[in-house]
Amino acid sequence: MKKASVFLLAGLMLLVPIAVCGAATGGAAKDTITFAQGSDLTSLDPHIGKQLRAFAVTCNMFEQLLKFDKNMNLAPSLAESWTKISSTEIKFKLRKDVKWHNGDRLTAEDVKFSFERMQKTPIVANNISFLDSATVVDPYTVILKTKYPYAPVLAALTTPVCAIVPKKVVEADPAKFALNPVGTGPYKFVEWKPDNYCKLEAFSDYYGEKAKTKYLVMKVVPESTQRSIMLETGEIDVAYDIPPNDVKRIEKGKNVALLKGESMKAISINLNTKSKGPTGNKLVRQAIAYAIDKEAIVEGVLNNLGQAGDLPVPPAAFGYNDKIHGPSYDVKKAKALLKEAGFEKGFDCSIWVEEDQTFIEICTVLQSQLLDIGINVKIEVMKQATMQNRIQSNQDFDMAVSYYNNLVGDADYNLFSNFDPSSMSNYSRYNNPEVNALILKSREQMDDSARKAVLDKIYPILMVDCPMITLYYETMRVGVNKKVEGLTLSEIGAHKYQNVVVYK
């Protein structure tokens, strides 16, 4: 595990270069970079669109107080410096040369407004639950105060959801801002055609190094194999989430290449602990966990492009412990637990899944595996936004396959977001007072060893309660045209195009 100061964070790997495409030979460059992803944006407002498919675009328009450089050191972004003035207070000095895309100047009032807005916005409030207040000292100085000493505070401030937004613009018309966003980043908004594309343009007044390519276009291509074909034909320059079945072909392609690397995504089954049906029973949830052969999924569906997992925390994050394991594949044990729960003959249920080819194939395997213990599963495919809305609006359901992307590189991000009852990301509707208390206790430990000791008490409880079954940790797969130069991948999927060029 990489070591950083305890105040910053140990083990952070968010923007470590996974792979860089630089095989181009130079020459004339195109004026547009086009990348394709499987789902459309949820929102252009960074405090609403916190999902990967949204900040894949917004991370090129908005910025945070801090960022990580290529060597994983915290570096200035909108803040030129920062000082810890107490165990719960940090003073940030802002750059004085930052302009919003509308020409206005960034000030400390924008920073204060942004964090207070996050606190009031349910979908991202859990991401800054540690924050107490933001205080303006002068036009270019702000103090952030946490509720308690919080070890990963600086790392947390680098995440896409902690984007700083313009107070004047948002207050004037929040709805308009969501459709015509104004940021400080190297790219500015041009237009968004829902379910089709989103276009950005290089911002000429950007305070830092200007974007090397004039336009950046995101295309929505739901069918993963179609993205591969579009990459091969040159219709797009970059394709996200290359399907496992296409990997070898892309790797051997004459004009294309594959970038692979460890991501921060854990793919899981959320089991509704408050369900009126069988999954509301802890023994049933345990039985389901024992009935799943994760290695078969990794091998058969993913072609071994992933790692079977147990913890809700990805291996790259601080707090992961490879010595703690959950239920292993054991059909006999699963049947015994079902009998103990009063479901010896099994039962019918459903599993929700978004429109993702790989996830749907995984559900087909799960359907077969659970049938072996008498559980007849109906697969219900829907748009990701639809599934999210149904779960967050408290509709009853049995199980849902989803992923959680750790944006901070710390176990706390997964644990609080997925298991604290106040979090909208708690799809399992889980509430265990002992776990809640341990999560809070872990947050207050400034010593790495002490934090790990507390975290290690949480995982066994989760294994028994089974609100979530982690299936695997994703291997990132991004296809690129070989004429793309300068693309460095981010483990959280926040790929930035400021330094990317595509040659003709």
Disulfide bonds with the S-S distance in Angstrom:
none
